[in-house]
């Protein structure tokens, strides 16, 4: 039984690529999804950056107040919790100030992670005018220490997407608008991802002056070595090229 790749015929250069550029283009469904994801990640990154900055300023103010005017009291650890599967340990504690019992929680520092116990002594520093503002005397903390490490990883991945997606989409758009179409030959087909969802081709093609140019890009389906595919490249910079169809952009008929 023949595979889809073995049945693939040599592509023809479609009419929209025969005329001189620039061309009119529009986002595909894939491109719209990318744009929306980028917008959401950018908004989340701005929000998180603002939150971290404001939270850092607030906590710096609290630390200064506790160190300057805070009183100390003996605290008691009521519970130790690992809500993030051992990535962080939280201590719930109580202490008495002015005859009343107050509670608080704090992240256990890494150096005390394995030594702290329910029976451990814990000195608490609190504001005399507002004992609800308190923190273990010897435990430093910061805004970033409050974040779940998984969240930090997601944030870093999100920032990576923000950095990578818009330039890639702009690169693809430039080729769709200004690129010259030619036929190239596949030199390697790499399949990865669940169910072969990511297909990456290596290919080469020749420019009108006979120069051999190599390229690489994602494709919609597998192709055998030697199969012919449509390539778009910039005449002034042939090394800037991409296989067609382009996932994020489509040509709009004039």
Steps between C-alpha positions, in 0.01 A plus 500: 500500500643837399557762764367851466854628459578257215184608315589871528546658159742773405326826598416766247569866568152640550389819318516725809881450505552575130436872528751742650492557877386644730199276560202542725491254790270414788537292814397138488323330791841388623630856475203640691559242773866598522412868518242442773741283702767769472256771609386295800858416602607862460211619717581234762869594497420870548258417782749267670783751465282771654394266779857394579619862502216622722523196729876545534451865598227407749704226662809721513292756689375231739851366562626849573216564743544165676873551540463859615201500737399132529474309825597137543296217646547126537304316233377145468494302177154352457542327165754436227360470149637397159227612260732487196625143537812588693601804294411729788427449867267732687487547876173606663571655839336685788630745757361712781514880498325724754315200637352398164594213273599581143588272212709517189669291236841518339708306252768297672847605373686236303772473763237410763290284268599164653578616853183689596250302709178564685701513822748757366523841666385785279550865583239730343541870433177701476382859482376621842217697343398213272619156613331346195807630311765254606772267381753260653791711620778297341329408174554733208255505212442673168225541244648232274523251785122514526453361151439136426805374305261354245359850450850640452566233236174581322584871516842437346347288226243772439769765471688271263191474278459877504861540387480232229149504351465863377840506319423164337159621385654818363763293318230278348292802399794664326561187296130466416485864385838537326631148442574351160357155437710209377506121519737332746592141582467340845830375641375388842164457676490495879183405688451559872228568755200292596358325198759664273350845555826683423652457155825677420649495152847570372515589133705673235420703190678700234472870433477634143878551493552131582605538865401205720323614819406284798205561729296357781144545621185339632254336263147368508574139403785257454704507183747245371860594422508643150135610505431838342353779711419867446747743658478875560824693533618860500691578178752721680548244779423148370606346833182653640247250371206291611293211358150582378222484616587724794317406819420853619429686173304450180506690173193715437393508136526845349 
